[in-house]
Amino acid sequence: MGILIRLDTWPEALAGVVEAARRAPFAWGEHDCCLWAADCVAAMTGRDFAAGFRGAYSDAAGAVEILANWGSLRALAAHCLGEEIAPRLAMRGDVVLAETDGRPSLGICLGESAAFTGADGLEFIDLGDPACLAAWRV
């Protein structure tokens, strides 16, 4: 895991990644929740937690196979990011886990809400929504 240190330019870097993804459609192995969260963390810290599985899957079955090694998406996030916190304690740039479209998804806190990959671009969920299950500091 290791300690994550945000780069001095993290606010601008995060804003750039968010803007680039604003209308990007969900695509397994290209623009899904794990890669989206990892892209944001990499932009802010220079550390890419998804490097080991980028390009290794292109559909839901492939993603499930990779996650099976960790037990769950929540366990993978905890392995990469450490101790979880309550979603309401998340701050801009932290990773958030929520239930979206009937499945767990990773997103990024942008203030009072978090952004998640969706069919037609980013979708936003208020951190106080019961769909938000956990968060991790970045």
C-alpha positions as CSV (number, residue, x, y, z in Angstrom):
1,M,0.0,0.0,0.0
2,G,2.4,2.7,1.1
3,I,1.7,6.3,1.9
4,L,0.1,8.4,-0.8
5,I,1.2,12.0,-1.1
6,R,-0.7,14.3,-3.3
7,L,1.3,16.3,-5.9
8,D,1.3,20.1,-5.6
9,T,-0.8,20.2,-8.8
10,W,-3.4,17.7,-7.6
11,P,-6.4,20.1,-7.8
12,E,-5.8,20.9,-11.4
13,A,-4.9,17.3,-12.3
14,L,-8.1,16.0,-10.7
15,A,-10.2,18.7,-12.5
16,G,-8.6,17.7,-15.8
17,V,-9.4,14.0,-15.3
18,V,-13.0,14.8,-14.2
19,E,-13.6,17.1,-17.2
20,A,-12.2,14.5,-19.6
21,A,-14.5,11.8,-18.2
22,R,-17.6,14.0,-17.8
23,R,-19.3,12.6,-21.0
24,A,-17.3,9.4,-21.4
25,P,-19.5,6.3,-21.6
26,F,-18.9,3.4,-19.3
27,A,-16.7,0.7,-20.9
28,W,-15.3,-2.4,-19.1
29,G,-11.5,-2.3,-19.1
30,E,-11.4,1.2,-20.5
31,H,-13.6,3.5,-18.4
32,D,-15.1,1.5,-15.6
33,C,-15.3,2.4,-11.9
34,C,-11.9,0.8,-10.9
35,L,-10.0,2.4,-13.7
36,W,-11.8,5.8,-13.2
37,A,-10.9,5.9,-9.5
38,A,-7.3,4.7,-10.3
39,D,-7.0,7.4,-13.0
40,C,-8.0,10.0,-10.5
41,V,-5.6,8.7,-7.8
42,A,-2.8,8.5,-10.4
43,A,-3.4,12.1,-11.5
44,M,-3.3,13.3,-7.9
45,T,-0.4,11.2,-6.6
46,G,1.5,9.8,-9.6
47,R,0.8,6.2,-8.3
48,D,-1.3,3.9,-10.5
49,F,-3.0,1.2,-8.5
50,A,-4.5,-0.3,-11.7
51,A,-1.2,-0.8,-13.5
52,G,-1.3,-4.5,-12.8
53,F,-4.7,-5.1,-14.4
54,R,-5.0,-2.4,-17.1
55,G,-5.7,-4.1,-20.4
56,A,-6.3,-7.5,-18.7
57,Y,-10.1,-7.5,-19.2
58,S,-12.7,-6.1,-21.6
59,D,-16.0,-7.3,-20.1
60,A,-17.9,-7.8,-16.8
61,A,-16.7,-11.4,-16.6
62,G,-13.1,-10.4,-16.8
63,A,-13.6,-7.7,-14.1
64,V,-15.3,-10.3,-11.9
65,E,-12.4,-12.7,-12.4
66,I,-9.9,-10.1,-11.3
67,L,-11.9,-9.0,-8.3
68,A,-12.3,-12.6,-7.2
69,N,-8.6,-12.5,-6.3
70,W,-9.4,-9.9,-3.7
71,G,-12.8,-11.1,-2.6
72,S,-14.7,-7.9,-3.3
73,L,-14.3,-4.4,-4.7
74,R,-14.3,-3.1,-1.2
75,A,-11.4,-5.4,-0.2
76,L,-9.4,-4.3,-3.3
77,A,-9.9,-0.6,-2.4
78,A,-8.9,-1.3,1.2
79,H,-5.8,-3.2,0.1
80,C,-4.7,-0.2,-2.1
81,L,-5.8,2.7,0.1
82,G,-5.8,1.4,3.7
83,E,-8.4,2.1,6.4
84,E,-11.8,3.1,5.3
85,I,-13.7,6.1,6.6
86,A,-17.4,7.0,6.6
87,P,-18.4,8.5,3.3
88,R,-19.6,11.8,5.0
89,L,-16.0,12.3,6.1
90,A,-14.6,12.1,2.5
91,M,-12.9,15.2,1.1
92,R,-12.3,16.2,-2.4
93,G,-10.1,13.6,-4.2
94,D,-10.9,10.7,-1.8
95,V,-12.2,7.4,-3.2
96,V,-15.8,6.5,-2.4
97,L,-17.6,3.2,-2.7
98,A,-21.3,3.3,-3.5
99,E,-24.0,1.0,-4.8
100,T,-24.9,2.1,-8.4
101,D,-27.1,0.3,-10.8
102,G,-27.2,-2.7,-8.4
103,R,-23.5,-3.1,-8.1
104,P,-20.7,-1.7,-6.0
105,S,-18.7,1.1,-7.8
106,L,-15.8,3.3,-6.9
107,G,-16.0,7.0,-7.5
108,I,-14.2,10.2,-6.5
109,C,-15.3,12.7,-3.9
110,L,-15.7,16.2,-5.5
111,G,-17.0,17.9,-2.4
112,E,-20.5,17.1,-1.1
113,S,-21.0,14.5,-3.8
114,A,-18.9,11.8,-5.5
115,A,-18.6,11.1,-9.3
116,F,-19.1,7.6,-10.6
117,T,-18.8,6.2,-14.2
118,G,-22.2,5.9,-15.8
119,A,-23.7,4.7,-19.1
120,D,-23.5,8.2,-20.7
121,G,-20.8,9.9,-18.6
122,L,-20.2,10.7,-14.9
123,E,-23.1,10.4,-12.5
124,F,-23.1,12.1,-9.1
125,I,-24.3,10.9,-5.7
126,D,-24.5,13.0,-2.6
127,L,-22.2,11.6,0.1
128,G,-25.1,11.5,2.5
129,D,-27.1,9.2,0.3
130,P,-27.4,5.7,1.8
131,A,-26.0,4.3,-1.5
132,C,-22.5,5.6,-0.4
133,L,-21.0,2.7,1.7
134,A,-17.4,3.6,2.4
135,A,-14.6,6.0,1.5
136,W,-10.8,6.1,1.7
137,R,-8.4,9.0,2.1
138,V,-6.1,9.8,-0.8
